[in-house]
């Protein structure tokens, strides 16, 4: 490499330094967590069943979600981290639910045919009938027709209503009901789903929380949001631990159970009320 080549650095060094001041133990905790993630996912294993492959690869997805969210949080983009948390939490709940209910896994996979069909329709409507090859259109329609009856739901709540449509999800449960059936991770429905939803969707609150008022004027607050970043990262840290616990439960990887238990203690080291109080007091002192 050319030693004189310019180095590109993107991010906010001051925000990262502030994060380290708030969480002085984080560097060591992240290093241990990364080692456990590698133990769980950087390995060779024969997987014979569909549920094994799903648990492994979807667990990888949750781990990658965590690292993406961390980059947002450490740079102070609290609302950005919240948006990523919304999808990460849904991935984690889905992973846990299907780990516990593998008989529903085929519905999860088959609904992809519905989603591909629903994607194809607006593409054709927007760009014209010839934009996609005819064989691709025909195959997508065929695959959709093979499964669509399994996802038919009533389009109104009235007992006398007979109108039906293809549903918006693969499960007969709505997401909140599904989360409630997943144990401890379901108890995080408010910080993991409802709070981030305000920023991931088009809402008044997404705008209102960024406004500032003073001297009869209103402006858009462009300051970073370390408080929201910490909230999102704390919940995301919980989610990735659940994904690791699921790997141990499904595959019985030697050494993983005790390693995850240490990571759970690390979570308390960073996020317990006592730790947060100490960090707040240290911040006030400076």
Residue, then its C-alpha position, 0 to 999 in steps of 0.5 A: x500500500x502507498x504510505x502517502x495515500x490519504x486516509x478516509x475517516x467517516x464518523x464523529x470522533x468526539x461522539x465516539x470519545x463521549x461514548x467511551x466516557x459514558x461506557x468505559x467498560x464497553x471496549x472489553x465487553x465488545x471484544x468478549x462479545x465478538x469472540x462469542x459471536x465468532x464461536x457461535x457463527x464462525x464454525x463448520x457444522x453439518x446441518x441436516x434440517x431446515x430449522x437448523x439452517x434457519x436458526x444458524x443463518x437468521x442468527x447471523x442476521x441478528x448479529x450483523x444487525x447488532x454491529x450495524x446498530x452499534x456503529x450508529x449508536x457509538x457515533x451518537x445517531x440515536x434515532x438512526x439506531x432506533x430505526x435499525x432496532x425496529x428491524x433487529x427486534x423483529x428479526x430476533x422475535x421471529x428467530x425465537x418464535x420459529x426456534x420454538x415452533x419449527x412446524x411453522x417454518x414452512x409458512x415463513x418460507x412460503x410467504x416469500x412467494x407472496x412477497x415476491x408477487x407483491x413486489x412484482x405488481x408495482x414494478x409492472x405497474x410503474x415501468x410497464x409490462x415488458x420490464x420483466x422477462x415473461x418467464x419470470x412473470x409467469x413463474x412468480x405468478x405460478x409460485x404465488x398461486x400455489x401458496x396464496x390460499x394458505x394466507x387468506x384472511x378476512x378483510x373486515x372484523x364483522x362476523x357477517x363479513x365474507x370479504x377476504x384477501x391475502x394477508x400481510x404476514x406469514x403467521x396467523x398471529x400479529x407481531x405483538x401476539x407473537x412476541x408475547x409467546x417468545x418469553x423474555x425477549x417479548x417483554x422488550x416489546x415497548x423499547x424494541x418495537x413501539x418506541x422505535x416504530x415512531x422513527x421507523x415509520x412516517x409519524x408526527x413524533x419522528x419530526x416533533x422530537x427533533x424540533x427546538x423552540x426558543x425566543x419565539x422561533x422554531x428550528x430543527x435540532x441537528x444535535x446528536x442523540x446519545x441518550x437515545x443511542x444508549x437506549x437502542x444499544x441496550x435493547x440491541x445488546x439484549x437481542x444479540x444475547x438471545x440470538x446466541x442463546x438460541x444457537x446454544x440451545x439448538x446446536x449445543x456448541x461446546x463452551x458456548x453456554x458458559x461464554x454466553x453467561x459471561x456475556x450476560x454478566x457483561x450486559x449487567x456491567x454496562x447497563x445495570x441501574x448501578x452502572x448507569x447511575x455511576x456513568x451519569x454521576x461521572x458525566x455530571x462531574x466532568 
